[in-house]
Amino acid sequence: MAAISTAPPNGWPALVLNADYRPLSYYPLSVWPWQDVVKAVFLERVDVVAEYDHVVRSPSFEMKLPSVICLREFIRQDRSPAFTRFNVFLRDGFSCVYCGSEDDLTFDHVIPRSRGGITSWQNIVTACSPCNLKKGGRMPDAIDMQPRHRPDQPSNHQLQQMGRKFPPHHLHDTWMDYLYWDVELEA
C-alpha cells in the first residue's frame, strides 16, 4: 500500500505502549514513525488507542493516523540495561557527579585506569570536562573529589524513572494520559 499524507516526512509519530498500557520506555520515549504504525495496524500487531486528525490514503483505503498504539503481545523489560555512554549519563541525571554542572559532559573513571580501574558501571561516572581535568589520573580521596553517589549498575526500572525527569520536546495531547498515570501523586 502506498500511503499519501500531508504530514511532514518525520511527523505524526505514535506513542507505543506495552500490552499493560505503559510506555515501552520513557527515555528515549517509545515512539514509532507513522509508516511503521500503519504497517503494524495492518499486520494486527497493535491496537489503536488514539488518533490524530490527519489521514493517510491509498487508492482503496483511508485511515486516520494513530497517535497512541498498544502492543497486543506483552514485551518483558527485565533484561539488564546496556552499558552505554547515554545510559551512564541518564543514570547520573545528565550532570557532573562532582560539581553538578550540566555543561560539557564526558565520563570519568573514578579509579583511574592507570591505577587499575576498569571500564564498568561501578567505576564510570558522568563528569564535566573541568572536573575531569582537575581529577586527572588521581584517586578521588587524594584531591577531595568524591562522587555525589556511588556508581552502580542501574536496573531498567531505575533508568525509566530517571528518564521521566527529562520529557521530550514534543508531547501530543493524546499521549499525556499514558505517560504519567502511574506516577505517585504528591499530597
C-alpha positions in Angstrom: 0.0 0.0 0.0 1.5 3.4 -1.0 0.2 5.8 1.5 0.0 9.5 0.7 0.0 12.1 3.5 0.1 15.8 4.0 2.2 15.2 7.1 5.9 16.2 7.2 8.2 13.2 6.4 9.0 12.5 10.1 5.7 13.9 11.5 2.9 12.2 13.3 4.8 9.7 15.5 2.7 7.3 17.6 3.4 6.7 21.3 4.0 2.9 21.7 2.5 1.3 24.8 3.2 -2.2 26.0 0.3 -4.6 26.4 -0.2 -3.2 30.0 -0.7 0.3 28.6 2.6 1.7 29.9 5.1 3.1 27.5 7.8 0.7 26.4 10.3 3.3 27.5 10.2 6.9 28.8 13.7 8.0 27.8 14.1 7.8 25.0 10.3 7.9 24.7 9.0 4.9 22.8 7.5 6.3 19.6 7.3 4.9 16.1 7.0 6.8 12.8 3.6 6.8 11.2 4.7 4.4 8.4 5.7 1.7 10.9 2.5 2.2 12.8 0.3 1.8 9.7 2.1 -1.4 8.9 1.7 -2.8 12.5 -2.0 -2.0 12.4 -2.4 -3.9 9.1 -0.4 -6.8 10.5 -2.7 -6.8 13.6 0.3 -6.4 16.0 -1.1 -3.4 17.7 -4.4 -1.8 18.8 -5.1 1.8 18.1 -5.8 3.7 21.3 -6.0 7.3 20.0 -5.7 9.1 16.6 -4.6 12.3 15.1 -7.0 14.3 12.8 -4.6 13.6 9.9 -5.4 10.9 7.4 -3.4 8.7 5.0 -4.9 7.5 1.8 -4.2 5.0 -0.9 -6.4 4.4 -3.9 -8.5 1.9 -2.0 -8.0 2.8 1.6 -8.2 5.8 4.1 -7.1 5.8 7.7 -6.7 8.3 10.5 -3.1 8.2 11.7 -2.8 6.6 15.2 -1.2 8.8 17.9 -1.2 6.1 20.6 -0.9 2.4 19.9 -0.8 -0.6 22.3 1.1 -3.8 21.5 -1.0 -6.9 21.6 1.8 -9.0 22.9 3.5 -8.0 26.2 7.2 -7.4 26.0 9.2 -8.2 29.1 11.5 -5.5 30.2 13.7 -7.5 32.7 16.9 -7.5 30.8 19.9 -5.6 32.1 20.4 -2.2 30.6 23.2 -1.8 28.1 26.4 -0.2 29.4 26.4 2.8 27.1 27.5 6.4 27.4 23.9 7.5 27.1 22.8 5.2 30.0 25.6 6.3 32.2 24.6 10.0 31.6 21.0 9.1 32.2 21.8 7.2 35.5 23.7 10.3 36.7 20.9 12.7 35.6 22.9 14.3 32.8 25.0 16.2 35.3 28.5 16.0 36.7 28.7 13.8 39.8 31.4 16.0 41.3 30.0 19.6 40.9 26.5 19.2 39.4 27.3 21.0 36.1 25.2 20.1 33.1 27.7 21.5 30.6 30.5 19.9 28.6 29.8 16.4 29.9 32.1 13.5 29.5 32.8 10.4 31.6 35.4 9.7 34.2 36.9 6.5 35.7 36.5 7.0 39.5 39.6 4.7 40.0 41.8 5.8 37.1 42.8 3.2 34.6 46.4 3.9 35.4 45.7 2.7 38.9 43.9 -0.5 37.8 40.4 1.0 37.4 38.2 -0.8 34.8 35.5 0.5 32.5 32.4 -0.7 34.2 29.1 0.5 35.7 30.8 0.6 39.1 33.7 2.8 38.0 32.4 5.1 35.4 30.6 8.4 36.2 29.4 11.4 34.3 31.8 14.4 34.8 32.1 17.8 33.3 35.4 18.5 31.4 36.8 20.9 34.1 36.2 18.3 36.9 37.6 15.5 34.7 40.7 17.6 34.0 41.1 18.6 37.7 40.8 15.0 38.9 43.0 13.6 36.1 44.7 10.3 37.0 44.4 10.8 40.7 42.2 8.9 43.2 39.1 10.8 44.5 40.4 10.8 48.1 43.7 12.4 47.1 42.0 15.6 45.9 38.8 15.5 47.9 36.5 14.9 44.9 34.1 12.2 45.9 31.2 11.4 43.6 27.8 12.5 45.0 26.6 8.9 44.7 28.3 5.6 44.4 28.3 4.4 40.8 26.5 1.1 40.2 24.6 -0.7 37.5 21.0 0.6 37.4 18.0 -1.6 36.6 15.8 -0.8 33.6 13.2 0.4 36.1 15.7 2.9 37.6 16.6 4.2 34.2 13.0 4.6 33.2 12.3 6.5 36.5 15.3 8.8 35.6 14.0 9.2 32.1 10.7 10.7 33.3 12.6 13.7 34.6 13.6 14.6 31.0 10.5 14.8 28.9 10.9 15.1 25.2 10.3 18.4 23.4 7.1 17.2 21.7 4.3 15.6 23.6 1.0 15.3 21.9 -2.1 15.8 24.0 -3.3 12.3 23.4 -0.1 10.9 25.0 -0.4 12.6 28.3 -2.8 10.1 29.9 -0.4 7.3 29.2 2.8 8.9 30.2 2.1 10.0 33.8 -0.8 7.9 35.1 1.4 5.7 37.3 3.4 8.5 38.9 2.9 8.8 42.6 0.8 11.9 43.5 2.1 14.4 46.0 -0.1 15.2 49.0 
